[in-house]
Amino acid sequence: MSAYVIDTNVPIVANGRSDSVAVACVVKCVRKLVDVRAEATVVLDDGMRILSEYLRHLNPKGQPGAGDLFMKWVWDNRGVTAQCERVNITPLPGDPEDFVEFPRDSRLASFHRKDRKFVAVACASRNNPEVLNATDSDWWAHRRALRENGVRVVFLCPEQFES
């Protein structure tokens, strides 16, 4: 079974709530979230950092968008090990947005602090998950360093960055 760490921008785009995103990108995000719910494991942290971010941007009642439906599915299945792997990540002393599990590579020093939890979770997982990204350019800017540190990022909408 495949495993994924899903940046919040993916379900936000699936909800159709992102500015200047092509319809094709929205469709790709919706389809991927449907596939994940059907046949994959979502990797989360056990401190609810990722779920808390989802809750700030998505409706846990599952409506009205496809991203909200994904949020409801994650919330309902967060304790089901076949659907959700929960891993421990360790904040660095004095810095709740950086983690022991985040690669110590100088090329990643400028990587967004708010997204470090996703990288740390991917690195800590026993399932070797891919990270799904739709529109966050920071992932694109750091893609080589992430890859060389064992973090596999899937860009659902690479056309967002290739122009």
C-alpha positions as CSV (number, residue, x, y, z in Angstrom):
1,M,0.0,0.0,0.0
2,S,1.3,3.5,-0.9
3,A,1.8,6.1,1.8
4,Y,1.6,9.8,1.6
5,V,2.3,12.9,3.6
6,I,-0.1,15.5,2.2
7,D,0.7,19.2,2.4
8,T,-2.4,21.3,3.3
9,N,-2.3,23.0,-0.1
10,V,-3.5,19.9,-1.8
11,P,-6.9,19.7,-0.2
12,I,-7.2,23.5,-0.3
13,V,-6.7,23.4,-4.1
14,A,-9.2,20.4,-4.3
15,N,-11.7,22.7,-2.6
16,G,-11.2,25.2,-5.5
17,R,-10.1,27.9,-3.0
18,S,-6.7,28.8,-4.4
19,D,-6.2,31.9,-6.5
20,S,-4.8,31.5,-10.0
21,V,-4.9,27.7,-10.1
22,A,-5.9,26.1,-13.3
23,V,-9.0,23.8,-13.3
24,A,-6.7,21.0,-14.4
25,C,-4.7,21.3,-11.2
26,V,-7.9,21.3,-9.1
27,V,-9.0,18.1,-10.9
28,K,-5.6,16.4,-10.3
29,C,-5.8,17.2,-6.6
30,V,-9.4,15.9,-6.3
31,R,-8.5,12.7,-8.1
32,K,-5.4,12.1,-6.0
33,L,-7.3,12.6,-2.7
34,V,-10.0,10.2,-3.9
35,D,-7.2,7.6,-4.7
36,V,-5.6,8.2,-1.3
37,R,-8.8,7.5,0.5
38,A,-9.4,4.4,-1.5
39,E,-6.0,2.7,-1.4
40,A,-3.3,4.5,0.6
41,T,-2.1,5.4,4.0
42,V,-1.9,9.0,5.2
43,V,1.1,9.7,7.4
44,L,0.5,12.2,10.3
45,D,2.4,13.2,13.4
46,D,1.2,12.1,16.8
47,G,1.2,15.6,18.1
48,M,-1.7,16.6,15.8
49,R,0.4,19.4,14.1
50,I,-0.7,18.3,10.7
51,L,-4.3,17.7,11.7
52,S,-4.5,21.1,13.4
53,E,-3.3,22.8,10.3
54,Y,-5.9,20.9,8.3
55,L,-8.6,22.0,10.8
56,R,-7.6,25.6,10.3
57,H,-8.1,25.4,6.5
58,L,-10.7,22.6,5.9
59,N,-14.1,21.7,7.1
60,P,-14.2,18.5,9.2
61,K,-17.8,18.0,8.4
62,G,-16.8,17.0,4.9
63,Q,-18.5,19.7,3.0
64,P,-18.7,21.5,0.7
65,G,-15.5,20.6,-1.2
66,A,-13.4,17.5,-2.0
67,G,-10.7,18.7,0.3
68,D,-13.2,19.0,3.1
69,L,-14.3,15.4,2.4
70,F,-10.7,14.3,2.6
71,M,-10.4,16.2,6.0
72,K,-13.4,14.3,7.3
73,W,-12.0,11.0,6.1
74,V,-8.6,11.7,7.8
75,W,-10.4,12.8,11.0
76,D,-12.6,9.7,11.0
77,N,-9.7,7.3,10.3
78,R,-6.9,8.9,12.3
79,G,-6.8,5.9,14.6
80,V,-7.1,3.2,11.9
81,T,-3.6,2.0,11.3
82,A,-4.4,0.8,7.7
83,Q,-5.5,4.3,6.8
84,C,-3.3,6.5,9.0
85,E,0.2,6.0,10.3
86,R,1.0,8.3,13.2
87,V,4.6,9.0,13.8
88,N,6.5,10.8,16.6
89,I,8.5,13.9,15.6
90,T,10.6,15.8,18.1
91,P,10.7,19.6,18.2
92,L,14.1,21.1,18.7
93,P,14.4,22.8,22.1
94,G,13.1,26.3,21.9
95,D,11.7,25.9,18.3
96,P,8.3,24.2,17.9
97,E,8.5,24.5,14.1
98,D,11.8,22.7,13.6
99,F,12.4,19.0,14.3
100,V,15.1,16.5,15.0
101,E,13.9,14.5,12.1
102,F,14.2,17.4,9.6
103,P,17.4,17.0,7.5
104,R,20.4,19.1,8.7
105,D,21.4,20.2,5.2
106,S,22.5,23.8,4.7
107,R,20.5,23.8,1.4
108,L,17.3,23.4,3.4
109,A,18.0,26.2,5.9
110,S,15.6,28.5,4.2
111,F,12.8,25.8,3.8
112,H,9.5,27.2,5.2
113,R,9.4,26.6,8.9
114,K,5.7,25.9,8.8
115,D,6.2,23.0,6.3
116,R,9.1,21.3,8.2
117,K,6.6,19.1,10.1
118,F,5.6,17.5,6.8
119,V,9.3,16.7,6.0
120,A,10.0,15.5,9.5
121,V,7.0,13.1,9.3
122,A,8.1,11.8,5.9
123,C,11.6,11.1,7.3
124,A,10.2,9.5,10.5
125,S,7.7,7.2,8.8
126,R,8.4,3.5,8.4
127,N,6.4,3.5,5.2
128,N,8.7,5.7,3.1
129,P,5.9,8.0,2.0
130,E,5.8,10.5,-0.8
131,V,4.9,14.1,0.0
132,L,2.1,15.5,-2.1
133,N,2.3,19.1,-3.1
134,A,0.1,21.2,-5.5
135,T,1.1,24.8,-5.4
136,D,3.7,25.6,-2.7
137,S,6.7,26.9,-4.6
138,D,9.1,26.3,-1.6
139,W,8.9,22.6,-2.2
140,W,9.8,23.2,-5.8
141,A,12.7,25.5,-4.9
142,H,14.1,22.8,-2.5
143,R,13.2,19.7,-4.5
144,R,16.8,18.6,-5.2
145,A,18.0,19.0,-1.7
146,L,14.9,17.2,-0.4
147,R,15.3,14.4,-2.8
148,E,19.0,14.0,-1.9
149,N,18.0,13.8,1.7
150,G,15.5,11.0,1.0
151,V,12.3,13.0,0.8
152,R,10.3,12.1,-2.2
153,V,8.0,15.0,-3.3
154,V,5.2,14.5,-5.9
155,F,4.2,17.7,-7.6
156,L,0.6,17.3,-8.7
157,C,0.7,20.6,-10.6
158,P,4.3,21.1,-11.9
159,E,3.0,23.5,-14.5
160,Q,2.6,26.0,-11.5
161,F,6.4,26.2,-11.3
162,E,7.8,25.4,-14.7
163,S,7.0,28.6,-16.5
